[in-house]
Amino acid sequence: MTTQTLAVLDATEVTQAIQDLQHSVTLIAGKVTVIRAYVSGASGPATGVNGTVTLLRSPADPPITVSSANTVSLDPATPKDVPTRRADASLSLNFVVPSALTAEGALSVSSIALTDTMTGAAVPFSGSANGPTVWFKQSPPLRVRVLGLRYTMGNPPVTYTPQDIDYTFLISWLKRAYPVADVIEAPHTVIDVTATPPFQCTDTNAQLAAIRALDISAGGDRRTHYLGQAADGGFFMRGCASGVPATPDPTTVASSPCGAATWGWDFDGTYADWYGGHELGHTYGRKHPGFCGESKDDLQNYPFQNGQLANDANSFAGFDVGDPQLNLPMTARPGVSWHDVMTYCDSQWPCSYTYEGIRQRLLAEDSLATGAPAPTPVAPLREAAHELRVTTRSAGGRPDDRFPQLSVTTAPTPMSAADEATRGAGPDAGQLVSVIGTVNLTQRAGDIRFVNPVSAAAQQPAQPAPAGQPDGAGPDGGVPVVLRIRQAGGAPPQDFPVTVKLSSDPEPGQDRTGLVDAVLQVGADPASVELLVGGQVVDTFRPGAPAPALRGARPTTAQDGNIGLALDFGPAPQDGQTFATQVSTDGGRTWQTVGVGLKNPMITIDRSQFPRGTAVQVRVISTNGFTSTTSDIQSFQV
């Protein structure tokens, strides 16, 4: 006669990333959800069990039965405490909730049943068979554009580019660890870093801010956050965000290193995921708790000791639902041995405090305007466009390596109705211009990095100055920072006090550095932009002559099979003249900036970012900082 195994159902937990047994952490509608049933053996021989849960959305809906994704061993001799089993995903019966049942509203675990895997018989158990009733709440998606930062250094020169794993694992991690059901990804792009390596994250953040301004000017969603990834093969770039905004401000950008280092605890092949999640966390206003060498910005508010996810094993526990497409299994993140992602500690995952803080910021940012509609492609304004053709033929190679005939259509940059209204705000308001600069408040130094005309869509919401400080003053001794526009005709200059976005993640004793990111009306006849730090002019931008329009484009050989285009401006860009490049894969409806502040009339477009056979259109914006001309190159297939 076989002795029947008896079990105890000790607890049931519904989790998505971080949770306690009282289900105090908000469950996000549409997010992958796992029910963990903690079953222990009470008597009888050891055996394996699986199970089913019956789920109800409402009394009027039919019940849905879900089978466990795993089997657990019941052995009366093994530990029965719930904390031990919460710390190991293989020690709980795990049920993946069907996505249709995670829509906004209530969900009840109406019953749980256990089955002996050896005999197929039902396993009686003590404890309530009725699980909890939980509520799913709608939450905005995470909107992000990730740019791979390509650079060349060494002798002989070697080019370093982030790997596909750095990007794919980051996006997967954000879906699993952040309080979102979906990540809306702008097209992934690889760009060349304009600063000379070994550069710093402040350099790349300035470039990202300039790219973002042009994207939003072209009609991009202003709620999108920007993150750059720099491969660590040539050198290690310490990551940082361009600020830690106290109020919703997606203009705050961030840069992160990436690579395969394990850091002693991360063995999935890349650290780009949690490191990028840390820097993006800053852009959502999350500060350092201050337990493992990071600054103590949030020490007074952080609710757990030593940067942990929980103060004891009976409260909060992290849970990674995994990603089958990346062969990442479900994994428990014990609350007392794992640490918050905003620390510098080992074993990082978001705690409930960080998770809820990011959710609240996402809700606040979701109400921001999405941005102006994208301009109609090649819409000439005030004068007829002219067309130039360059015919190119391939001497050989596969048909997909050949370029068709390219045509270039050039026109002054169109002005939207919003721009017309803005220009009409004052008799001498003038063009809107994005000014990106870097400052060192400790040394009272700075540089103007990028100046580009933009549309009214790129205007930024006003941000309050830090409490007790005048506009433009940073926290390092109250150093005022001002952008001054001088006019060519001798009119009085106009000063624009700006608030510096202080870089996150400074090293101990490091100078206080930050980013200036402003959109200004430059007046009727602008002659220069000056950057003043502490009342002293530290840099001046003077425009060159109006930048020449693009006359033609021809394909060239590019490294690694990428797309190379040689641009013909006639004379090459001179001092005070640069150009930016954008790409479109939807016939010019939307555009993504892939280069800014360029002077070398040779561009490389990473072929791998486009699916094979995609029709790609390239836009070139020539500018002297205050005026610009846009040229569109006829689309070609990659």
C-alpha positions as CSV (number, residue, x, y, z in Angstrom):
1,M,0.0,0.0,0.0
2,T,1.4,3.4,-1.0
3,T,1.6,6.1,1.6
4,Q,0.0,9.2,0.4
5,T,2.1,12.4,0.5
6,L,0.5,15.3,2.4
7,A,1.5,18.9,1.7
8,V,1.0,22.3,3.2
9,L,0.3,25.4,1.1
10,D,2.1,28.0,3.1
11,A,1.6,31.1,1.0
12,T,0.8,32.4,-2.5
13,E,2.5,35.4,-4.1
14,V,1.6,37.3,-7.3
15,T,4.7,39.1,-8.5
16,Q,6.1,40.9,-11.6
17,A,9.5,42.2,-10.4
18,I,9.4,43.0,-6.7
19,Q,6.7,42.1,-4.2
20,D,5.8,41.2,-0.6
21,L,3.3,38.7,0.6
22,Q,0.8,41.4,1.3
23,H,0.9,42.5,-2.4
24,S,1.7,46.1,-1.5
25,V,3.6,46.7,-4.8
26,T,1.5,47.9,-7.7
27,L,0.9,45.3,-10.4
28,I,1.2,46.7,-13.9
29,A,-1.6,45.8,-16.4
30,G,-0.2,43.9,-19.3
31,K,3.1,43.1,-17.6
32,V,4.4,39.5,-17.4
33,T,3.0,38.1,-14.1
34,V,4.0,35.0,-12.2
35,I,2.0,33.4,-9.3
36,R,4.4,31.6,-6.9
37,A,2.8,28.9,-4.7
38,Y,4.9,27.9,-1.7
39,V,4.2,24.3,-0.9
40,S,6.0,22.1,1.6
41,G,5.9,18.4,2.5
42,A,4.0,17.4,5.7
43,S,4.3,13.6,5.7
44,G,5.0,10.6,3.5
45,P,7.9,9.9,1.1
46,A,9.5,12.6,-1.0
47,T,7.9,13.0,-4.3
48,G,7.5,15.6,-7.1
49,V,4.4,17.7,-7.5
50,N,3.1,20.1,-10.1
51,G,-0.2,22.0,-10.0
52,T,-2.9,24.1,-11.4
53,V,-4.4,27.4,-10.4
54,T,-7.9,28.6,-11.3
55,L,-8.1,32.3,-12.1
56,L,-11.2,34.6,-12.2
57,R,-11.4,38.1,-13.6
58,S,-14.9,38.6,-12.2
59,P,-17.8,36.4,-11.0
60,A,-19.4,36.7,-14.4
61,D,-16.3,35.5,-16.3
62,P,-15.5,31.8,-16.9
63,P,-12.7,30.5,-14.8
64,I,-9.3,29.9,-16.5
65,T,-7.1,27.0,-15.4
66,V,-3.3,27.5,-15.7
67,S,-0.7,24.7,-15.2
68,S,2.5,25.3,-13.3
69,A,5.7,25.9,-15.4
70,N,7.7,23.7,-13.2
71,T,7.7,20.8,-10.7
72,V,8.8,21.0,-7.1
73,S,10.0,18.3,-4.7
74,L,8.0,17.6,-1.6
75,D,10.2,16.2,1.1
76,P,9.2,16.5,4.8
77,A,12.9,16.6,5.7
78,T,13.6,19.7,3.7
79,P,13.3,23.3,5.2
80,K,9.7,24.5,5.3
81,D,10.2,28.2,5.9
82,V,8.8,30.5,3.2
83,P,11.8,32.8,3.0
84,T,14.1,30.0,1.9
85,R,11.7,29.1,-0.9
86,R,11.1,32.7,-1.9
87,A,14.9,33.0,-2.4
88,D,15.0,30.2,-5.1
89,A,12.6,30.1,-8.1
90,S,12.9,26.3,-8.3
91,L,11.5,25.9,-4.8
92,S,8.1,27.5,-5.6
93,L,5.4,26.3,-8.0
94,N,5.4,29.0,-10.7
95,F,2.4,29.8,-12.8
96,V,2.6,32.3,-15.7
97,V,-0.6,34.3,-15.9
98,P,-2.1,34.5,-19.4
99,S,-1.6,38.1,-20.7
100,A,-5.4,38.5,-21.3
101,L,-5.9,38.1,-17.6
102,T,-3.5,40.9,-16.7
103,A,-5.7,43.7,-18.1
104,E,-6.6,46.5,-15.7
105,G,-8.9,45.3,-13.0
106,A,-9.1,42.5,-10.4
107,L,-7.8,39.0,-10.6
108,S,-8.6,36.3,-8.1
109,V,-6.8,33.1,-7.5
110,S,-9.9,31.1,-6.7
111,S,-8.3,27.7,-6.1
112,I,-5.0,25.7,-6.3
113,A,-4.7,22.0,-6.9
114,L,-1.6,19.8,-6.6
115,T,-0.7,16.5,-8.5
116,D,1.8,13.8,-7.7
117,T,4.0,13.6,-10.8
118,M,4.8,10.0,-10.2
119,T,1.3,8.7,-9.8
120,G,-0.9,11.4,-11.3
121,A,-3.0,11.4,-8.1
122,A,-4.2,14.5,-6.4
123,V,-2.1,15.6,-3.4
124,P,-4.2,16.6,-0.4
125,F,-2.8,19.6,1.4
126,S,-3.6,21.8,4.3
127,G,-3.9,25.6,4.1
128,S,-6.3,27.6,2.2
129,A,-6.8,26.6,-1.5
130,N,-8.1,30.1,-2.2
131,G,-5.3,32.5,-3.2
132,P,-5.3,36.3,-3.1
133,T,-7.3,38.8,-5.1
134,V,-5.0,41.4,-6.7
135,W,-5.6,44.5,-8.9
136,F,-3.7,45.4,-12.0
137,K,-3.3,49.1,-12.8
138,Q,-2.6,50.7,-16.2
139,S,0.8,52.3,-16.5
140,P,2.5,54.2,-19.4
141,P,5.1,52.5,-21.5
142,L,8.8,53.2,-21.3
143,R,9.8,55.3,-24.3
144,V,13.5,55.1,-25.1
145,R,16.0,55.6,-27.9
146,V,19.2,53.8,-27.4
147,L,22.2,54.8,-29.5
148,G,25.3,52.8,-29.9
149,L,28.4,55.0,-29.6
150,R,31.1,54.1,-32.1
151,Y,34.7,55.3,-31.7
152,T,38.1,54.6,-33.1
153,M,41.4,54.7,-31.2
154,G,44.8,53.0,-30.9
155,N,47.7,52.5,-33.3
156,P,46.9,50.8,-35.5
157,P,43.4,52.3,-35.2
158,V,40.6,49.9,-34.0
159,T,36.9,50.7,-34.1
160,Y,34.8,49.8,-31.1
161,T,31.0,49.4,-31.4
162,P,28.5,48.0,-28.9
163,Q,27.4,44.4,-29.6
164,D,23.9,43.3,-30.3
165,I,23.7,41.6,-26.9
166,D,24.3,45.0,-25.2
167,Y,21.2,46.4,-26.8
168,T,18.8,43.4,-26.7
169,F,19.6,42.5,-23.1
170,L,19.1,46.1,-22.0
171,I,15.6,46.3,-23.6
172,S,14.7,42.9,-22.2
173,W,15.9,43.9,-18.7
174,L,13.9,47.1,-18.8
175,K,10.7,45.2,-19.7
176,R,11.4,42.8,-16.8
177,A,12.7,45.1,-14.1
178,Y,11.0,48.5,-14.7
179,P,7.3,49.1,-13.8
180,V,6.1,48.9,-17.5
181,A,4.3,46.4,-19.7
182,D,5.9,47.7,-22.8
183,V,9.1,49.4,-24.0
184,I,8.5,51.6,-27.0
185,E,11.9,51.6,-28.8
186,A,12.8,54.3,-31.3
187,P,14.9,52.7,-34.0
188,H,18.3,51.5,-32.6
189,T,21.1,53.5,-34.2
190,V,24.9,53.4,-34.2
191,I,26.5,56.9,-34.3
192,D,30.1,58.1,-34.3
193,V,31.2,59.9,-31.2
194,T,32.3,63.5,-32.1
195,A,34.6,63.8,-29.0
196,T,38.1,62.3,-29.1
197,P,38.6,59.1,-27.1
198,P,39.0,58.5,-24.3
199,F,36.0,60.8,-23.9
200,Q,33.7,61.2,-20.8
201,C,30.0,60.7,-20.4
202,T,29.6,64.4,-20.3
203,D,30.9,64.6,-23.8
204,T,28.5,61.9,-25.1
205,N,25.6,63.3,-23.2
206,A,26.1,66.7,-25.0
207,Q,26.0,64.9,-28.3
208,L,22.9,62.9,-27.3
209,A,21.1,66.1,-26.1
210,A,21.8,67.8,-29.5
211,I,20.5,64.7,-31.3
212,R,17.4,64.6,-29.2
213,A,16.7,68.3,-29.9
214,L,16.8,67.6,-33.6
215,D,14.6,64.5,-33.3
216,I,12.0,66.4,-31.3
217,S,12.2,69.3,-33.7
218,A,11.3,66.9,-36.5
219,G,8.2,65.7,-34.6
220,G,9.5,63.0,-32.3
221,D,7.8,62.1,-29.1
222,R,9.1,64.5,-26.4
223,R,8.5,61.8,-23.7
224,T,11.3,59.7,-25.1
225,H,14.4,59.2,-23.0
226,Y,17.8,58.9,-24.6
227,L,20.6,56.5,-23.6
228,G,24.0,56.1,-25.3
229,Q,26.1,52.8,-25.0
230,A,29.9,52.9,-25.3
231,A,31.8,49.6,-25.7
232,D,34.5,49.1,-23.1
233,G,37.0,47.5,-25.6
234,G,39.1,50.6,-26.1
235,F,38.7,52.2,-22.6
236,F,36.1,52.2,-19.9
237,M,33.8,55.2,-19.9
238,R,32.2,55.8,-16.5
239,G,28.5,56.2,-17.0
240,C,26.4,59.2,-16.0
241,A,23.1,61.0,-16.6
242,S,23.0,64.7,-17.5
243,G,21.0,65.3,-14.4
244,V,18.6,63.9,-11.8
245,P,15.5,66.0,-12.5
246,A,13.2,66.7,-9.5
247,T,10.3,67.2,-11.9
248,P,9.4,65.4,-15.2
249,D,12.1,66.2,-17.7
250,P,12.8,63.8,-20.6
251,T,15.4,66.2,-22.0
252,T,17.8,64.6,-19.4
253,V,19.9,62.1,-21.3
254,A,22.3,59.4,-20.1
255,S,25.3,57.4,-21.3
256,S,26.5,54.0,-20.1
257,P,29.4,51.7,-20.8
258,C,28.8,48.2,-22.0
259,G,30.7,44.9,-22.3
260,A,31.0,41.4,-21.1
261,A,32.6,41.9,-17.6
262,T,30.9,40.0,-14.8
263,W,31.5,42.4,-12.0
264,G,31.7,39.2,-9.9
265,W,28.0,38.5,-10.0
266,D,26.5,39.1,-13.4
267,F,27.1,36.1,-15.7
268,D,24.6,36.6,-18.6
269,G,27.2,38.0,-21.0
270,T,26.7,41.7,-20.7
271,Y,26.4,44.3,-17.9
272,A,24.7,46.8,-20.3
273,D,21.3,45.9,-18.9
274,W,21.5,46.9,-15.2
275,Y,24.1,49.6,-15.8
276,G,21.9,51.2,-18.4
277,G,18.9,50.8,-16.1
278,H,20.8,52.7,-13.4
279,E,21.6,55.6,-15.6
280,L,18.1,55.7,-17.0
281,G,16.8,55.7,-13.4
282,H,18.6,59.0,-12.9
283,T,16.7,60.5,-15.9
284,Y,13.5,59.5,-14.0
285,G,14.6,61.4,-10.9
286,R,16.0,58.5,-8.9
287,K,19.0,59.4,-6.7
288,H,21.8,57.4,-5.1
289,P,21.0,55.8,-1.7
290,G,24.6,56.1,-0.6
291,F,25.6,52.6,0.8
292,C,28.3,51.2,-1.5
293,G,30.4,54.2,-2.4
294,E,27.8,56.1,-4.4
295,S,26.8,59.6,-3.3
296,K,24.4,59.9,-0.4
297,D,21.7,61.9,-2.2
298,D,18.8,59.8,-1.0
299,L,20.1,58.3,2.2
300,Q,17.5,59.9,4.4
301,N,14.6,58.6,2.3
302,Y,15.8,55.1,1.3
303,P,13.7,52.7,3.3
304,F,16.0,49.6,3.6
305,Q,19.4,49.1,5.3
306,N,22.6,48.7,3.3
307,G,21.0,49.4,0.0
308,Q,19.1,46.0,0.1
309,L,15.7,45.2,-1.5
310,A,14.3,44.5,2.0
311,N,15.3,44.6,5.7
312,D,14.4,41.0,6.3
313,A,13.6,37.9,4.3
314,N,9.9,38.0,5.3
315,S,9.1,41.2,3.4
316,F,10.1,42.2,-0.1
317,A,11.7,39.8,-2.6
318,G,12.7,40.4,-6.2
319,F,11.7,38.1,-9.0
320,D,13.0,38.1,-12.6
321,V,10.4,36.5,-14.8
322,G,13.1,35.7,-17.4
323,D,13.1,35.9,-21.1
324,P,12.8,32.6,-23.0
325,Q,13.9,34.3,-26.3
326,L,17.2,35.1,-24.7
327,N,17.4,31.9,-22.7
328,L,17.1,33.7,-19.4
329,P,15.2,31.6,-16.8
330,M,13.0,32.8,-14.0
331,T,15.2,33.8,-11.1
332,A,14.6,34.9,-7.6
333,R,16.3,38.0,-6.2
334,P,16.3,37.6,-2.4
335,G,15.6,40.8,-0.7
336,V,18.5,40.7,1.9
337,S,21.2,39.7,-0.5
338,W,20.3,41.7,-3.5
339,H,20.6,45.5,-3.7
340,D,18.8,48.4,-5.4
341,V,19.8,49.3,-8.9
342,M,20.5,52.9,-7.9
343,T,23.3,51.8,-5.6
344,Y,26.9,50.7,-6.5
345,C,26.5,47.4,-4.6
346,D,26.7,44.0,-6.2
347,S,23.6,42.0,-7.3
348,Q,21.4,44.8,-8.5
349,W,17.6,44.9,-9.1
350,P,15.0,47.6,-8.4
351,C,13.6,47.7,-4.9
352,S,9.9,48.6,-4.2
353,Y,10.9,52.2,-3.5
354,T,12.7,52.7,-6.8
355,Y,10.1,50.7,-8.7
356,E,7.2,52.8,-7.4
357,G,9.2,56.1,-7.9
358,I,9.8,55.3,-11.5
359,R,6.2,54.4,-12.0
360,Q,5.0,57.7,-10.5
361,R,7.4,59.6,-12.8
362,L,6.2,57.7,-15.9
363,L,2.7,58.7,-15.0
364,A,3.7,62.4,-14.6
365,E,5.6,62.4,-17.9
366,D,2.8,60.7,-19.8
367,S,0.8,63.9,-19.7
368,L,3.5,65.9,-21.5
369,A,2.7,66.8,-25.1
370,T,3.9,64.3,-27.5
371,G,5.5,66.9,-29.8
372,A,4.5,68.6,-33.0
373,P,3.6,66.6,-36.1
374,A,6.5,65.6,-38.3
375,P,6.9,68.1,-41.2
376,T,5.9,66.9,-44.6
377,P,9.0,65.6,-46.3
378,V,10.7,68.0,-48.7
379,A,8.1,70.7,-48.3
380,P,9.7,73.8,-50.0
381,L,9.0,77.1,-48.3
382,R,9.0,80.5,-49.8
383,E,11.0,79.4,-52.9
384,A,10.9,76.5,-55.3
385,A,13.0,73.5,-54.6
386,H,15.6,72.4,-57.1
387,E,16.6,68.8,-57.8
388,L,20.1,67.5,-58.5
389,R,20.8,64.0,-59.7
390,V,23.9,61.9,-59.3
391,T,24.0,58.7,-61.3
392,T,26.1,55.8,-59.8
393,R,26.7,52.4,-61.3
394,S,28.3,49.4,-59.6
395,A,31.3,47.7,-61.2
396,G,30.3,44.4,-59.6
397,G,29.1,42.7,-56.5
398,R,25.7,41.2,-55.5
399,P,22.6,43.1,-56.6
400,D,21.9,44.2,-53.0
401,D,25.2,45.9,-52.8
402,R,24.5,48.2,-55.7
403,F,23.0,51.6,-55.3
404,P,20.2,52.9,-57.6
405,Q,20.3,56.3,-59.0
406,L,20.3,58.8,-56.2
407,S,18.6,62.2,-56.3
408,V,18.9,65.1,-53.9
409,T,16.1,67.5,-53.3
410,T,17.1,70.7,-51.5
411,A,15.0,73.3,-49.8
412,P,15.3,75.8,-46.9
413,T,14.2,74.2,-43.7
414,P,10.4,74.4,-43.6
415,M,8.8,76.5,-40.8
416,S,5.7,75.1,-39.1
417,A,2.7,77.1,-38.1
418,A,3.9,76.8,-34.5
419,D,7.2,78.3,-35.5
420,E,5.4,81.2,-37.3
421,A,3.4,81.8,-34.1
422,T,6.6,81.7,-32.0
423,R,8.4,84.1,-34.3
424,G,5.5,86.4,-34.1
425,A,5.7,86.5,-30.3
426,G,8.0,89.6,-30.5
427,P,9.2,92.0,-33.2
428,D,12.7,90.6,-33.1
429,A,12.2,87.1,-31.7
430,G,14.1,85.4,-34.5
431,Q,14.9,81.8,-35.1
432,L,14.7,79.2,-32.3
433,V,18.1,77.6,-31.7
434,S,19.2,74.7,-29.6
435,V,22.3,75.4,-27.6
436,I,24.1,72.5,-26.0
437,G,27.2,73.2,-23.8
438,T,29.2,71.6,-21.0
439,V,30.3,73.4,-17.9
440,N,32.7,72.8,-15.0
441,L,31.3,74.8,-12.1
442,T,34.3,74.0,-9.9
443,Q,36.8,75.4,-12.4
444,R,34.3,78.0,-13.8
445,A,34.9,76.8,-17.3
446,G,32.8,75.6,-20.2
447,D,32.3,74.9,-23.9
448,I,29.5,75.5,-26.3
449,R,29.3,72.1,-28.1
450,F,26.4,72.2,-30.5
451,V,24.2,75.1,-32.0
452,N,21.4,74.1,-34.3
453,P,18.1,75.7,-35.5
454,V,15.1,73.9,-34.3
455,S,11.3,74.1,-34.6
456,A,8.9,75.1,-31.8
457,A,8.4,71.4,-31.0
458,A,11.8,71.3,-29.4
459,Q,11.0,74.0,-26.8
460,Q,11.5,72.7,-23.3
461,P,9.1,73.0,-20.4
462,A,10.4,75.5,-17.8
463,Q,12.1,73.8,-14.8
464,P,12.2,75.5,-11.4
465,A,15.6,76.4,-10.1
466,P,16.8,74.5,-7.0
467,A,15.3,75.8,-3.8
468,G,17.0,78.9,-2.4
469,Q,19.1,79.5,-5.5
470,P,18.7,82.1,-8.3
471,D,17.9,81.0,-11.9
472,G,21.1,79.6,-13.5
473,A,22.8,78.8,-10.2
474,G,24.2,75.4,-9.6
475,P,24.6,73.8,-6.2
476,D,28.4,74.3,-6.3
477,G,28.7,77.6,-4.6
478,G,25.7,79.1,-6.4
479,V,27.7,79.7,-9.7
480,P,25.4,81.5,-12.2
481,V,25.5,80.3,-15.8
482,V,24.1,82.5,-18.6
483,L,23.8,82.3,-22.4
484,R,24.1,85.7,-24.0
485,I,23.0,86.5,-27.5
486,R,24.7,89.4,-29.2
487,Q,23.2,91.1,-32.2
488,A,25.2,92.2,-35.3
489,G,23.5,95.6,-35.5
490,G,24.7,96.8,-32.2
491,A,21.4,96.1,-30.4
492,P,21.8,95.4,-26.6
493,P,22.6,91.7,-25.9
494,Q,20.1,89.5,-24.3
495,D,20.9,87.3,-21.4
496,F,19.3,83.9,-20.7
497,P,20.0,82.5,-17.3
498,V,20.1,78.7,-17.5
499,T,20.0,75.9,-14.8
500,V,22.9,73.5,-15.2
501,K,22.0,69.8,-15.3
502,L,24.6,68.4,-13.0
503,S,26.1,65.1,-14.0
504,S,25.1,62.1,-11.9
505,D,27.7,59.5,-10.7
506,P,30.6,61.8,-9.9
507,E,33.8,60.2,-8.6
508,P,34.8,61.2,-5.1
509,G,36.5,64.6,-5.3
510,Q,35.6,65.1,-8.9
511,D,34.8,68.6,-10.2
512,R,31.1,69.5,-10.4
513,T,30.3,69.3,-14.1
514,G,27.1,69.5,-16.0
515,L,25.2,70.2,-19.2
516,V,23.6,73.3,-20.6
517,D,20.6,72.4,-22.7
518,A,18.5,75.3,-23.8
519,V,16.3,76.4,-26.7
520,L,16.5,80.2,-27.3
521,Q,15.1,82.8,-29.6
522,V,18.2,84.5,-31.0
523,G,16.7,87.7,-32.3
524,A,16.6,89.4,-35.6
525,D,20.3,89.6,-36.5
526,P,22.3,87.3,-34.1
527,A,26.0,87.6,-34.2
528,S,27.2,85.2,-31.5
529,V,26.2,83.1,-28.5
530,E,28.4,83.5,-25.4
531,L,28.6,81.1,-22.4
532,L,29.1,82.9,-19.1
533,V,30.1,81.0,-15.9
534,G,30.2,83.0,-12.8
535,G,29.9,86.3,-14.8
536,Q,32.9,85.5,-17.1
537,V,32.7,84.6,-20.8
538,V,34.2,81.1,-21.1
539,D,33.3,80.3,-24.7
540,T,31.8,82.0,-27.7
541,F,30.0,80.6,-30.8
542,R,30.1,82.7,-33.9
543,P,28.2,81.5,-37.0
544,G,30.0,81.1,-40.3
545,A,28.5,82.1,-43.6
546,P,25.2,80.4,-44.6
547,A,26.0,76.8,-45.0
548,P,26.1,75.5,-48.6
549,A,23.3,73.2,-49.7
550,L,24.0,69.6,-50.6
551,R,24.7,69.3,-54.3
552,G,24.9,65.6,-54.6
553,A,25.7,62.3,-53.0
554,R,27.5,59.1,-54.1
555,P,28.0,55.7,-52.5
556,T,31.4,54.8,-51.2
557,T,33.0,51.7,-49.7
558,A,32.4,51.6,-45.9
559,Q,33.9,49.3,-43.2
560,D,32.1,46.1,-42.2
561,G,29.7,46.3,-45.1
562,N,28.0,49.5,-43.9
563,I,26.6,52.2,-46.1
564,G,29.0,55.0,-47.0
565,L,27.9,58.2,-48.7
566,A,30.2,60.9,-49.9
567,L,28.4,64.3,-49.8
568,D,29.1,67.1,-52.2
569,F,28.6,70.5,-50.7
570,G,30.8,72.2,-53.2
571,P,33.2,73.8,-50.8
572,A,33.6,71.7,-47.6
573,P,32.0,73.1,-44.4
574,Q,34.0,75.9,-43.0
575,D,34.4,77.2,-39.5
576,G,31.0,77.9,-38.0
577,Q,29.4,75.5,-40.5
578,T,28.3,71.9,-39.7
579,F,25.7,69.5,-40.9
580,A,23.5,66.8,-39.3
581,T,22.1,63.6,-40.8
582,Q,18.8,61.9,-40.3
583,V,17.4,58.7,-41.6
584,S,13.8,57.6,-42.3
585,T,12.4,54.1,-43.1
586,D,8.8,55.1,-43.5
587,G,9.0,57.4,-46.6
588,G,9.9,60.5,-44.6
589,R,7.0,60.4,-42.1
590,T,9.4,60.2,-39.2
591,W,13.1,60.9,-38.9
592,Q,15.9,59.8,-36.5
593,T,19.1,61.8,-36.2
594,V,22.2,59.7,-36.7
595,G,24.8,62.5,-36.8
596,V,25.2,66.1,-35.5
597,G,27.9,68.7,-35.6
598,L,29.5,66.9,-38.6
599,K,32.2,68.5,-40.8
600,N,33.7,65.7,-42.8
601,P,31.5,65.2,-45.8
602,M,31.7,61.5,-45.6
603,I,29.0,59.6,-43.6
604,T,28.7,56.0,-42.6
605,I,25.3,54.4,-41.8
606,D,25.2,51.2,-39.9
607,R,23.5,48.6,-42.2
608,S,22.8,46.2,-39.3
609,Q,20.2,48.5,-37.8
610,F,17.8,48.0,-40.7
611,P,16.0,44.8,-41.7
612,R,17.3,43.5,-45.0
613,G,15.4,45.1,-47.9
614,T,14.4,48.2,-46.0
615,A,14.1,51.4,-48.1
616,V,16.2,54.1,-46.3
617,Q,16.0,57.8,-47.0
618,V,18.8,60.1,-45.8
619,R,18.3,63.8,-44.8
620,V,21.2,66.2,-44.6
621,I,20.7,69.5,-42.6
622,S,23.4,72.1,-43.4
623,T,23.7,74.9,-40.8
624,N,25.8,77.7,-39.6
625,G,24.0,77.5,-36.2
626,F,21.4,80.1,-36.9
627,T,20.1,79.2,-40.4
628,S,19.8,75.8,-42.1
629,T,19.0,74.1,-45.4
630,T,17.5,70.6,-45.6
631,S,18.4,68.2,-48.4
632,D,16.7,64.8,-48.8
633,I,18.4,61.9,-50.7
634,Q,16.2,59.6,-52.6
635,S,15.6,56.3,-50.7
636,F,17.6,53.2,-51.5
637,Q,17.4,49.6,-50.3
638,V,19.9,48.1,-47.8
